């Protein structure tokens, strides 16, 4: 059943990125990055069996951040993809802080969720700190590798740069993050099993996200239909146009 649930999550997750881009443009993709990195760090605490092998949850949601930065790189600019990584890093820091603040408050006699929240957030510091470091490094490297391959290929072979950059960065991140987050809590052998399984899953996910990247590129020029330009943005665009034409 976990395989079916994983496929369902993948379709919903990647389709959600396209919807956010369609409705809100780059702002929607920035929002997705912030939400994805927080939810992935919540999911990663849960251990599951996937095709008979043990691994942690969160692979699909975390992998969606690579698809998001690739879409930003293709449709908007390299700077947009870097900005998305920065925004997500800020969201993760906020999550770490508020996860700890939540545990400080003393529950009253009507509370029924405090024990569960403490269990969930008790691993937050180590897991999210490890994830935050690796998220920032791996996504930043993904943006750089993707852009370098894009330049080397003259903008051709989008499927190639998408898969190569995502697989290299994501698989490397899986192993380092697993050891930083779980070694000592779990045995070294189990950590290797988690990292290896996660890497195999990530390779499959990277192959699956390629069609969604092409769909996003096909929607170029039709994104952000719910976003309104505010006066400052219109003024800035007018000023930039004036300076170029001067």
N, C-alpha and C positions, 0 to 999 in steps of 0.2 A: 504493500500500500504506500510506503514512503516514496517509492519511485513515481507512482501516479501523482502523489501530492507534490513532489518536486517538479514534475512537468507542469502541473497546474500553476504552481507558484511562479515558474519561469515565464509562462505565457502571460499571466496577470502582471508580473513585474515589468517585463520588457514592453508590453502593450501600454502599461501605465506611463512609461517614459515618453512614448510617442504621443499619448493623450496630453500629458503635461506640456510637451513642446508645442503641440497643436493649439492648445488653449492659451498658454502663457509665454510661449517663446523661450528665450534664454532664462527668463526669470523663473519659469516653471522647472527648468532643468537645474538651476541653482537650488531651488527648493527641494527637488528630488534628492540631490546630493546630500543635503543636510539631513533629511529624513532617513535616507538609506543608511548612512553611517551610524545613526543612533539605533535604528531597528536592528541592524546587523549585529551590533554589540550586545543587544538584548538577546537575540536569537542564539548567538554563539555559545552562550552558557549551557544550552540544551544539547545533550548527547543523544544521537540516534544511530540506528543501524540502517545502512543504505546498501542494498544489494548484498547483504550478508557481511558487510564490513562496517566497523564503528567509525563514526566521524561526528563532527560538531555541526550544528545547524548554522544558517546565516550565509552559506556560500552563494546562493542565488542573489540575495539582496546586496551583498558586498560586491559581487561581480557586476551588478547593474551600474555601479559607479564608473566602471571602465567604459561601458557602453555610453554612458552619459557624457563623459569627457570627450569621447571620440565623436559623438554627434555635435557637441559644441565646437570641436576643432574643425569639423567638416562644414558645418552650416554657418558658423559665426566667425570665430577666430581662435588662434592659439591662446591669446590672452584670456578669452572667455573660459577656456578649459582650465587654465591656471587659476583664475578667479574662483571657479567652482570648487577646486581642491581647497583653497584658502577658506571659503565659506563653510565647507563641510568640516574642516579642522576646527573652526570656531564653534560649530554646533556640537562637536564631540566634546570639546572642553567644557561647554555649558552643561552637557549631559553629565559629565563626571562630577562637576560641582554640585548640581542639584540632586543627583543620586545620593550623594553623601549628606546633603542638607536634609533630605527627606527622612533619613534615619535618625536624625537628632531629635525630632519632635516626639514627645511622649504621647502615645495614643490614649484615648479615653476608653471607658468600659464598653462603648458601643462598637468600637473598631474591630474588624474581622480580617483586615488585609495586612496589618503591620508585620506579622511573622513571615508571610510570603514575600513581602517587599524586602525585608531584611535578607532573606535567603537569596533573592534575585540580585540585590545590589551589593551583597557582601563580597562578591567576586568582581565587582565593577572596577575598582581601582587598578588592580593588576591587569585584568583583561582589557579594559578600555585604554589604559596607558600603553600597553603593548600594541593594541590595535591602532591607537592614534598615531604612534610613531611609524608603524609599518604602513598604515593607510596613507599618511602624508608622503612617505618616501616612495612607495610603490606607485601611487597615482601620479606623483610628480614625474617619476621616471617614465611612466606610461605616456604622459603628454609629450615628453621630450623624444622618446623613441618613435612614437606615432608621427610626430612632425618631421623628424629626420627621414623616416622612411617615405613620407609623403613627398619630401623634397627630392630624395634620391630617385624616386619612380616618376617624378614629374606629375604627381597627382593621379597617376594610374594605379590599378590594382588595390583598390580600397579594402577588399577582403583580406589581402596579404598583410597590410600594415595593421589592420584591426586585430587579426588573430595573433600575429607575431608579438606585437606590443603587449597585448592582454595576457597571453600565455606566459611570456617571460616574466612579467612583473607580478602576475597573480600567483603563479606557482612558487616563485621565490618568496613572496610575502607569506604564503601558506606555511612553509617550513619554519621560517624565522619567527613568525607570530606564534605558532603552536608551541615552540620551545620556550619562548618568553612568557607566554600566558599560562601554560599548563604543566611545564616540567617541574616536578616536585609534588604537584597535586596529583598528577598521573605518572605512571612509569614511563621511562624513556621509550620502551617498545611501543606502548600505547600511543604516545605522542607521535612517533614515526608513522603508526598506522593511521592516525587522524590526519596528519599532514599529507601522506601519500594518497589517501582516499580523496581528500579535499582537492588535491592537485588534479587527479583524474577527472573529478567532477567539474573542475574549473575549465579543463581543456574542452570537455563536452559543451559546457555553457558558452565558452568563447566561440565555438563553431555555431551554436544556436543563435547567438546575438547578431551575427553578420547580416542575416536577412532584415532584421529590425533596423540596422544601420542604413541599409539601402532604402528601406521604406522612409526613414526619417529624411534622407537626402532627397528623395523623390518629392517630399512635401515642402521642399525649399521654397521660400517666398510666400508660404501659406501658414505661417506659424504665428502664435501669439494673438489669436483672434479676439480674445477677451481683454487684452491689455490696451489701455488707453495711454497715449502720449500726454504727459503732463506739460505744463507751460515751460518749465525749466528745460526739459528735454527738447522741446520744439525750438526754444531759443538757442540752445547749444548747437543743434543741428543747423539752424539758420546761420549762426556765427561761423561755424566750420565751413559751410558752403561759401559764405562771403569771402573768407580768407583764401580759400582755394581759387576762387574766381578773380581775386584781386591781382 
